[in-house]
Amino acid sequence: MWQRLTALVGAGLLAAGCQTTDDPSKGGYLSGINALNTGAYDRRLEDKRNTLEAERQRGRALDQDLRRSRAEQARLSEQTAAAERQLANLRTELNGLERRIAEATRNHSASQSELAALKDEIDDLQRSRSLLAADPVVDVETKRRRLADLERRRALLEKALEEALGG
């Protein structure tokens, strides 16, 4: 009976000794001792440390990307708000020009054909301004370029109005 038991225990130990794994939680006692003696456990531990450090660096890089993205978003939001303010100012200025033309028309202080042409130009600028303000797809840089063009046209129109009114 003892011989059988000794033989079974010996076979079990021999089988356990044949298992080779670097993971001490899976290999058993003898495999763990073997991993310690051969340095496999230390290599596995170093690999895990390297992986952890690489993930920490990746996390820091992602945090930095997030901060840059948020700063860019804030910058673009400010530029968009500035363009919207410019569009609102342009609308106010164009409304003022329309009032001046209406008054000049009532007072007959300028040629009616000149005033009608100026009124048409103001209407065109108002439409262009409205379209630009309502376009949700246009990027901020394009919006600024278009707005600068509208401002240039408004300045020319104002100059033409001054000349038509004799001033």
N, CA and C of each residue as an Amber inpcrd file, in Angstrom:
protein
   501
   0.8150000  -1.1690000   0.0000000   0.0000000   0.0000000   0.0000000
   0.8720000   1.2500000   0.0000000   1.8930000   1.2900000   0.8630000
   2.7810000   2.4390000   0.9080000   3.5610000   2.5810000  -0.3790000
   3.8620000   1.4580000  -0.9740000   4.5980000   1.5230000  -2.2350000
   3.7600000   2.1830000  -3.3240000   2.4890000   1.8210000  -3.3290000
   1.5840000   2.4310000  -4.3090000   1.4460000   3.9320000  -4.0740000
   1.2870000   4.2820000  -2.7790000   1.1190000   5.6880000  -2.4290000
   2.3780000   6.4740000  -2.7700000   3.5430000   5.9010000  -2.4720000
   4.8010000   6.5560000  -2.7900000   4.9660000   6.7100000  -4.2930000
   4.5760000   5.6880000  -5.0230000   4.6770000   5.7370000  -6.4730000
   3.7480000   6.8130000  -7.0450000   2.5320000   6.9350000  -6.5170000
   1.5880000   7.9540000  -6.9910000   2.0820000   9.3630000  -6.6610000
   2.6150000   9.5290000  -5.4410000   3.1220000  10.8440000  -5.0570000
   4.3390000  11.1920000  -5.9120000   5.2090000  10.2110000  -6.1090000
   6.3820000  10.4380000  -6.9510000   5.9870000  10.7900000  -8.3720000
   4.9820000  10.1060000  -8.9220000   4.5180000  10.3850000 -10.2750000
   3.9090000  11.7850000 -10.3460000   3.1690000  12.1240000  -9.2690000
   2.5640000  13.4590000  -9.2300000   3.6250000  14.5390000  -9.1800000
   4.6560000  14.3450000  -8.3620000   5.7400000  15.3110000  -8.2810000
   6.5070000  15.4000000  -9.5980000   6.7180000  14.2510000 -10.2040000
   7.4140000  14.2350000 -11.4890000   6.5880000  14.9790000 -12.5430000
   5.2750000  14.7580000 -12.5450000   4.4080000  15.4370000 -13.5050000
   4.3830000  16.9470000 -13.2220000   4.3660000  17.2840000 -11.9410000
   4.3810000  18.7090000 -11.5850000   5.6960000  19.3480000 -11.9910000
   6.7710000  18.6140000 -11.8780000   8.0700000  19.1280000 -12.2650000
   8.2010000  19.3020000 -13.7670000   7.4020000  18.5860000 -14.5380000
   7.4660000  18.6860000 -15.9910000   6.7340000  19.9060000 -16.5140000
   5.7870000  20.4060000 -15.7360000   5.0610000  21.5850000 -16.1870000
   6.0080000  22.7770000 -16.1650000   6.0340000  23.5060000 -17.2630000
   6.9080000  24.6750000 -17.3070000   6.0730000  25.8980000 -17.6330000
   6.0300000  26.7940000 -16.6990000   5.3560000  28.0670000 -16.8920000
   6.0710000  29.0970000 -16.0280000   6.0860000  30.3060000 -16.5040000
   6.7190000  31.3880000 -15.7540000   5.7430000  32.0170000 -14.7630000
   4.4780000  31.6540000 -14.8530000   3.4580000  32.2280000 -13.9860000
   3.3690000  31.4050000 -12.7110000   3.7910000  31.9690000 -11.5760000
   3.7900000  31.1990000 -10.3370000   2.3810000  30.8320000  -9.8790000
   1.3760000  31.5330000 -10.3260000   0.0090000  31.1970000  -9.9140000
  -0.5230000  29.9930000 -10.6780000   0.1500000  29.5780000 -11.7330000
  -0.3370000  28.4630000 -12.5480000   0.5910000  27.2490000 -12.5340000
   1.8310000  27.4230000 -12.2110000   2.7810000  26.3400000 -12.3780000
   2.9830000  25.4550000 -11.1650000   2.5350000  25.8580000 -10.0370000
   2.7430000  25.0530000  -8.8480000   4.0590000  25.3910000  -8.1770000
   4.2790000  24.6950000  -7.0860000   5.4320000  24.9680000  -6.2350000
   6.7660000  24.7440000  -6.9470000   6.9250000  23.5740000  -7.5640000
   8.1990000  23.2500000  -8.2030000   8.4670000  24.1730000  -9.4030000
   7.4180000  24.4950000 -10.1500000   7.5810000  25.3970000 -11.2810000
   7.9690000  26.7840000 -10.7950000   7.3840000  27.2100000  -9.6690000
   7.7240000  28.5020000  -9.0910000   9.1700000  28.5630000  -8.6550000
   9.6410000  27.4970000  -8.0280000  11.0490000  27.4550000  -7.6110000
  11.9530000  27.4810000  -8.8350000  11.5740000  26.7250000  -9.8550000
  12.3490000  26.7040000 -11.0920000  12.3870000  28.1010000 -11.7230000
  11.2300000  28.8100000 -11.7390000  11.1750000  30.1530000 -12.3210000
  12.0630000  31.1150000 -11.5380000  12.0970000  30.9640000 -10.2230000
  12.9660000  31.8220000  -9.4040000  14.4380000  31.5410000  -9.6870000
  14.7920000  30.2510000  -9.7920000  16.1850000  29.8660000 -10.0030000
  16.7030000  30.2510000 -11.3810000  15.8510000  30.1800000 -12.3980000
  16.3080000  30.4720000 -13.7570000  16.1940000  31.9580000 -14.1050000
  15.5490000  32.7280000 -13.2640000  15.3790000  34.1570000 -13.5350000
  14.1500000  34.4510000 -14.3720000  13.3720000  33.4190000 -14.6980000
  12.1800000  33.6220000 -15.5170000  11.1700000  34.5070000 -14.7910000
  11.0510000  34.3260000 -13.4830000  10.1230000  35.1340000 -12.7020000
  10.5510000  36.6120000 -12.7460000  11.8370000  36.8690000 -12.6040000
  12.3290000  38.2520000 -12.6560000  12.1040000  38.8720000 -14.0350000
  12.3120000  38.0780000 -15.0910000  12.0580000  38.5780000 -16.4500000
  10.5770000  38.9070000 -16.6320000   9.7230000  38.0320000 -16.1220000
   8.2790000  38.2560000 -16.2190000   7.8910000  39.5170000 -15.4550000
   8.4480000  39.6810000 -14.2700000   8.1850000  40.8700000 -13.4700000
   8.6780000  42.1330000 -14.1870000   9.8450000  42.0770000 -14.7910000
  10.3860000  43.2220000 -15.5330000   9.5200000  43.5460000 -16.7460000
   9.0220000  42.5110000 -17.4290000   8.1210000  42.7270000 -18.5600000
   6.8490000  43.4480000 -18.1050000   6.3210000  43.0240000 -16.9730000
   5.1100000  43.6700000 -16.4420000   5.4010000  45.1240000 -16.0640000
   6.5360000  45.3970000 -15.4800000   6.9140000  46.7750000 -15.1360000
   7.0690000  47.6310000 -16.3980000   7.7060000  47.0630000 -17.4040000
   7.8670000  47.7910000 -18.6730000   6.5130000  48.0960000 -19.3100000
   5.6190000  47.1200000 -19.2750000   4.2820000  47.3200000 -19.8240000
   3.5500000  48.4140000 -19.0560000   3.6720000  48.3810000 -17.7270000
   3.0310000  49.3940000 -16.8940000   3.5840000  50.7800000 -17.2030000
   4.8840000  50.9030000 -17.3260000   5.4940000  52.2030000 -17.6230000
   5.0760000  52.6960000 -19.0090000   5.0210000  51.7750000 -19.9670000
   4.5880000  52.1560000 -21.3150000   3.1410000  52.6590000 -21.2940000
   2.2910000  52.0190000 -20.5230000   0.8950000  52.4590000 -20.4210000
   0.7950000  53.8050000 -19.7050000   1.6200000  54.0200000 -18.7120000
   1.6380000  55.3180000 -18.0300000   2.0710000  56.4260000 -18.9940000
   3.0980000  56.1400000 -19.7960000   3.5460000  57.1330000 -20.7870000
   2.4530000  57.3980000 -21.8120000   1.7790000  56.3550000 -22.2170000
   0.6730000  56.5030000 -23.1750000  -0.4320000  57.3550000 -22.5560000
  -0.7280000  57.1060000 -21.2850000  -1.7400000  57.8950000 -20.5880000
  -1.3540000  59.3630000 -20.5060000  -0.0750000  59.6330000 -20.2130000
   0.3910000  61.0220000 -20.1620000   0.2870000  61.6820000 -21.5370000
   0.6390000  60.9310000 -22.5650000   0.5470000  61.4770000 -23.9290000
  -0.9090000  61.7650000 -24.2940000  -1.8220000  60.8810000 -23.9160000
  -3.2360000  61.1050000 -24.1940000  -3.7660000  62.3080000 -23.4150000
  -3.3200000  62.4610000 -22.1650000  -3.7140000  63.6420000 -21.3790000
  -3.2250000  64.9230000 -22.0450000  -2.0030000  64.8920000 -22.5380000
  -1.4360000  66.0600000 -23.2140000  -2.2230000  66.3640000 -24.5030000
  -2.5630000  65.3310000 -25.2640000  -3.3790000  65.5130000 -26.4740000
  -4.7390000  66.1090000 -26.1250000  -5.3240000  65.6410000 -25.0360000
  -6.6200000  66.1610000 -24.6070000  -6.5120000  67.6420000 -24.2440000
  -5.4660000  68.0160000 -23.5170000  -5.2700000  69.4290000 -23.1590000
  -5.0890000  70.2860000 -24.4170000  -4.2980000  69.7980000 -25.3760000
  -4.1080000  70.5430000 -26.6280000  -5.4270000  70.6770000 -27.3880000
  -6.1950000  69.6090000 -27.4370000  -7.4780000  69.6440000 -28.1470000
  -8.4380000  70.6240000 -27.4880000  -8.4570000  70.6340000 -26.1670000
  -9.3410000  71.5690000 -25.4600000  -8.9000000  73.0120000 -25.6860000
  -7.5970000  73.2510000 -25.7020000  -7.0990000  74.6080000 -25.9640000
  -7.4570000  75.0410000 -27.3850000  -7.3200000  74.1310000 -28.3380000
  -7.6760000  74.4340000 -29.7280000  -9.1760000  74.7070000 -29.8390000
  -9.9760000  73.9170000 -29.1510000 -11.4220000  74.1240000 -29.1680000
 -11.7700000  75.4970000 -28.5900000 -11.1210000  75.8740000 -27.4950000
 -11.3810000  77.1900000 -26.8890000 -10.9680000  78.3070000 -27.8440000
  -9.8260000  78.1330000 -28.5120000  -9.3600000  79.1400000 -29.4610000
 -10.3470000  79.2910000 -30.6180000 -10.8040000  78.1710000 -31.1600000
 -11.7590000  78.2160000 -32.2660000 -13.1040000  78.7950000 -31.8180000
 -13.5060000  78.4850000 -30.5990000 -14.7560000  79.0510000 -30.0860000
 -14.6520000  80.5640000 -29.9790000 -13.5070000  81.0570000 -29.5140000
 -13.3070000  82.4990000 -29.4050000 -13.2860000  83.1410000 -30.7890000
 -12.6240000  82.5120000 -31.7400000 -12.5960000  83.0550000 -33.1000000
 -13.9970000  83.0750000 -33.7010000 -14.7600000  82.0280000 -33.4560000
 -16.1290000  81.9690000 -33.9670000 -16.9760000  83.0730000 -33.3410000
 -16.8330000  83.2590000 -32.0320000 -17.5880000  84.3140000 -31.3470000
 -17.1970000  85.6940000 -31.8910000 -15.8990000  85.8870000 -32.1570000
 -15.4500000  87.1720000 -32.7080000 -16.0480000  87.3970000 -34.0960000
 -16.0850000  86.3590000 -34.9070000 -16.6720000  86.4790000 -36.2480000
 -18.1690000  86.7800000 -36.1400000 -18.8350000  86.1510000 -35.1730000
 -20.2640000  86.4150000 -34.9830000 -20.4960000  87.8620000 -34.5540000
 -19.6230000  88.3780000 -33.6990000 -19.7390000  89.7870000 -33.2910000
 -19.5290000  90.7090000 -34.4900000 -18.5600000  90.3760000 -35.3410000
 -18.3230000  91.1820000 -36.5410000 -19.5360000  91.1510000 -37.4600000
 -20.1470000  89.9860000 -37.5980000 -21.3430000  89.8780000 -38.4330000
 -22.4750000  90.7350000 -37.8680000 -22.6310000  90.7290000 -36.5580000
 -23.6750000  91.5540000 -35.9280000 -23.3800000  93.0340000 -36.1440000
 -22.1130000  93.4290000 -36.0100000 -21.7380000  94.8310000 -36.2550000
 -21.9940000  95.2240000 -37.7060000 -21.6850000  94.3170000 -38.6150000
 -21.9200000  94.5930000 -40.0340000 -23.4120000  94.8110000 -40.2920000
 -24.2370000  93.9740000 -39.6740000 -25.6900000  94.1350000 -39.8410000
 -26.1220000  95.5190000 -39.3560000 -25.6050000  95.9450000 -38.2170000
 -25.9460000  97.2620000 -37.6690000 -25.5090000  98.3730000 -38.6230000
 -24.3000000  98.2700000 -39.1460000 -23.7940000  99.2860000 -40.0750000
 -24.6120000  99.3270000 -41.3650000 -24.9760000  98.1540000 -41.8740000
 -25.7780000  98.1080000 -43.0960000 -27.1730000  98.6920000 -42.8510000
 -27.7320000  98.4190000 -41.6800000 -29.0330000  99.0070000 -41.3480000
 -28.9250000 100.5340000 -41.2920000 -27.8230000 101.0460000 -40.7730000
 -27.6040000 102.4950000 -40.7460000 -27.5160000 103.0740000 -42.1450000
 -26.8330000 102.3740000 -43.0370000 -26.7490000 102.8360000 -44.4310000
 -28.1260000 102.8390000 -45.0850000 -28.9140000 101.8110000 -44.8040000
 -30.2720000 101.7670000 -45.3680000 -31.0930000 102.9610000 -44.8830000
 -30.9660000 103.2990000 -43.6010000 -31.7010000 104.4630000 -43.0750000
 -31.2650000 105.7520000 -43.7760000 -29.9610000 105.8780000 -43.9890000
 -29.4530000 107.0860000 -44.6620000 -29.9840000 107.1690000 -46.0990000
 -30.0370000 106.0440000 -46.7830000 -30.5580000 106.0320000 -48.1610000
 -32.0470000 106.3710000 -48.1530000 -32.7810000 105.7930000 -47.1920000
 -34.2170000 106.0860000 -47.1080000 -34.4430000 107.5700000 -46.8540000
 -33.6500000 108.1510000 -45.9850000 -33.7840000 109.5890000 -45.7050000
 -33.4170000 110.4290000 -46.9270000 -32.3440000 110.0350000 -47.6130000
 -31.9360000 110.7660000 -48.8230000 -33.0050000 110.6500000 -49.8910000
 -33.6610000 109.4990000 -49.9630000 -34.7290000 109.3100000 -50.9430000
 -35.8970000 110.2330000 -50.6160000 -36.2510000 110.3230000 -49.3530000
 -37.3590000 111.2020000 -48.9450000 -37.0240000 112.6790000 -49.1970000
 -35.7770000 113.0560000 -48.9670000 -35.3660000 114.4600000 -49.1200000
 -34.9640000 114.8090000 -50.5540000 -34.9080000 113.7900000 -51.4040000
 -34.4850000 113.9920000 -52.7930000 -33.1250000 114.7020000 -52.8550000
 -32.2520000 114.3420000 -51.9240000 -30.9530000 115.0130000 -51.8930000
 -29.9210000 114.3390000 -52.7870000 -30.3130000 113.3050000 -53.4890000
 -29.3910000 112.6290000 -54.4030000 -30.2070000 112.0440000 -55.5400000
 -29.5260000 111.6340000 -56.5720000 -30.1750000 111.0340000 -57.7330000
 -30.8960000 109.7520000 -57.2970000 -32.1510000 109.6370000 -57.6880000
 -32.9410000 108.4710000 -57.3040000 -32.3580000 107.1780000 -57.8780000
 -31.7990000 107.2380000 -59.0570000 -31.2150000 106.0340000 -59.6500000
 -29.9630000 105.6100000 -58.8760000 -29.1570000 106.5910000 -58.4700000
 -27.9690000 106.2620000 -57.6650000 -28.3870000 105.6380000 -56.3380000
 -29.3910000 106.2320000 -55.7060000 -29.8550000 105.7120000 -54.4200000
 -30.4510000 104.3090000 -54.5700000 -31.1690000 104.0740000 -55.6560000
 -31.7460000 102.7450000 -55.8950000 -30.6330000 101.7100000 -56.0820000
 -29.5860000 102.0830000 -56.8070000 -28.4570000 101.1620000 -57.0080000
 -27.7640000 100.8790000 -55.6710000 -27.5930000 101.9260000 -54.8740000
 -26.9750000 101.7340000 -53.5480000 -27.8510000 100.8530000 -52.6570000
 -29.1610000 101.0550000 -52.7300000 -30.0940000 100.2200000 -51.9450000
 -29.9860000  98.7630000 -52.3690000 -29.8930000  98.5240000 -53.6730000
 -29.7360000  97.1510000 -54.1690000 -28.4440000  96.5250000 -53.6460000
 -27.3760000  97.3230000 -53.6190000 -26.0880000  96.8200000 -53.1190000
 -26.1870000  96.4910000 -51.6280000 -26.8780000  97.3340000 -50.8740000
 -27.0700000  97.0470000 -49.4440000 -27.8720000  95.7600000 -49.2670000
 -28.9230000  95.5990000 -50.0530000 -29.7320000  94.3770000 -49.9770000
 -28.8860000  93.1450000 -50.2780000 -28.0280000  93.2580000 -51.2860000
 -27.1380000  92.1440000 -51.6350000 -26.1710000  91.8380000 -50.4870000
 -25.6180000  92.8850000 -49.8870000 -24.7240000  92.6840000 -48.7380000
 -25.4640000  92.0500000 -47.5650000 -26.6980000  92.4760000 -47.3270000
 -27.4880000  91.8940000 -46.2260000 -27.7280000  90.4020000 -46.4750000
 -28.0600000  90.0470000 -47.7240000 -28.2690000  88.6270000 -48.0600000
 -26.9860000  87.8380000 -47.8510000 -25.8790000  88.3860000 -48.3190000
 -24.5900000  87.6950000 -48.1690000 -24.2370000  87.5300000 -46.6950000
 -24.4850000  88.5610000 -45.9120000 -24.2130000  88.5010000 -44.4770000
 -25.0840000  87.4440000 -43.8080000 -26.3670000  87.4100000 -44.1690000
 -27.2890000  86.4270000 -43.5890000 -26.8810000  84.9990000 -43.9410000
 -26.4990000  84.7980000 -45.2050000 -26.0620000  83.4650000 -45.6260000
 -24.8070000  83.0330000 -44.8790000 -23.8840000  83.9490000 -44.7200000
 -22.6510000  83.6320000 -44.0070000 -22.9410000  83.3240000 -42.5460000
 -23.8090000  84.0830000 -41.9210000 -24.1470000  83.8660000 -40.5100000
 -24.8630000  82.5360000 -40.3120000 -25.6530000  82.1210000 -41.2950000
 -26.4590000  80.9100000 -41.1570000 -25.7290000  79.6390000 -41.5870000
 -24.5690000  79.7590000 -42.1990000 -23.8570000  78.5770000 -42.7120000
 -23.1620000  77.8420000 -41.5710000 -23.6750000  76.6470000 -41.2020000
 -23.0760000  75.9200000 -40.0790000 -21.8260000  75.1310000 -40.4710000
 -21.5550000  75.0110000 -41.7550000 -20.4690000  74.1570000 -42.2220000
 -19.1680000  74.9250000 -42.4240000 -19.2670000  76.1820000 -42.7540000
 -18.0760000  76.9550000 -43.1060000 -17.1360000  77.0550000 -41.9020000
 -15.8500000  76.8670000 -42.1630000 -14.8650000  76.9360000 -41.0890000
 -14.5810000  78.3920000 -40.7330000 -13.9620000  78.5890000 -39.5970000
 -13.7350000  79.9340000 -39.0670000 -12.8740000  80.7720000 -40.0120000
 -11.8460000  80.1950000 -40.5780000 -10.9490000  80.9520000 -41.4580000
 -11.6870000  81.4240000 -42.7100000 -12.4860000  80.5590000 -43.3000000
 -13.2680000  80.9440000 -44.4740000 -14.2740000  82.0260000 -44.1050000
 -14.8880000  81.8680000 -42.9340000 -15.8520000  82.8700000 -42.4770000
 -15.1720000  84.2270000 -42.3130000 -13.9470000  84.2330000 -41.7730000
 -13.2230000  85.5040000 -41.6200000 -12.9030000  86.1390000 -42.9670000
 -12.4860000  85.3160000 -43.9420000 -12.1870000  85.8560000 -45.2770000
 -13.4370000  86.4540000 -45.9160000 -14.5460000  85.7310000 -45.8330000
 -15.7960000  86.2320000 -46.4180000 -16.2570000  87.5020000 -45.7020000
 -16.0950000  87.5100000 -44.3970000 -16.4800000  88.6810000 -43.6150000
 -15.6250000  89.8910000 -43.9940000 -14.3410000  89.6790000 -44.2030000
 -13.4590000  90.7790000 -44.6260000 -13.9060000  91.3160000 -45.9880000
 -14.3160000  90.4210000 -46.8760000 -14.8110000  90.8600000 -48.1770000
 -16.0980000  91.6780000 -48.0170000 -16.9900000  91.2300000 -47.1540000
 -18.2210000  91.9760000 -46.9130000 -17.9200000  93.3460000 -46.3110000
 -16.9630000  93.3970000 -45.4040000 -16.5650000  94.6770000 -44.7990000
 -15.9940000  95.6230000 -45.8590000 -15.2010000  95.0770000 -46.7620000
 -14.6270000  95.8870000 -47.8410000 -15.7330000  96.4480000 -48.7230000
 -16.6990000  95.6010000 -49.0810000 -17.8150000  96.0480000 -49.9080000
 -18.6580000  97.0960000 -49.1830000 -18.8360000  96.9380000 -47.8720000
 -19.5930000  97.9090000 -47.0940000 -18.8930000  99.2620000 -47.0740000
 -17.5710000  99.2450000 -46.9290000 -16.8050000 100.4990000 -46.9170000
 -16.9240000 101.2050000 -48.2680000 -16.8460000 100.4510000 -49.3510000
 -17.0230000 101.0450000 -50.6820000 -18.4210000 101.6180000 -50.8510000
 -19.4030000 100.9010000 -50.3470000 -20.7800000 101.3570000 -50.4260000
 -20.9760000 102.6410000 -49.6150000 -20.3820000 102.6770000 -48.4490000
 -20.4920000 103.8810000 -47.6250000 -19.8430000 105.0790000 -48.3270000
 -18.7070000 104.8470000 -48.9570000 -18.0360000 105.9150000 -49.6970000
 -18.9140000 106.3800000 -50.8570000 -19.4970000 105.4480000 -51.5660000
 -20.3700000 105.7890000 -52.6940000 -21.5890000 106.5700000 -52.2050000
 -22.1300000 106.1950000 -51.0590000 -23.2670000 106.9130000 -50.5020000
 -22.8810000 108.3470000 -50.1430000 -21.7210000 108.5200000 -49.5370000
 -21.2550000 109.8600000 -49.2050000 -21.1370000 110.7140000 -50.4670000
 -20.5870000 110.1110000 -51.5230000 -20.4400000 110.8550000 -52.7790000
 -21.8090000 111.1870000 -53.3830000 -22.7420000 110.2390000 -53.3060000
 -24.0800000 110.4770000 -53.8580000 -24.8160000 111.5660000 -53.0900000
 -24.5570000 111.6470000 -51.7940000 -25.2170000 112.6660000 -50.9710000
 -24.4810000 114.0030000 -51.0250000 -23.3780000 114.0120000 -51.7450000
 -22.6540000 115.2640000 -51.9310000 -21.7420000 115.5830000 -50.7680000
 -21.2780000 114.5900000 -50.0880000 -20.4130000 114.8710000 -48.9400000
 -19.1900000 114.1330000 -49.0380000
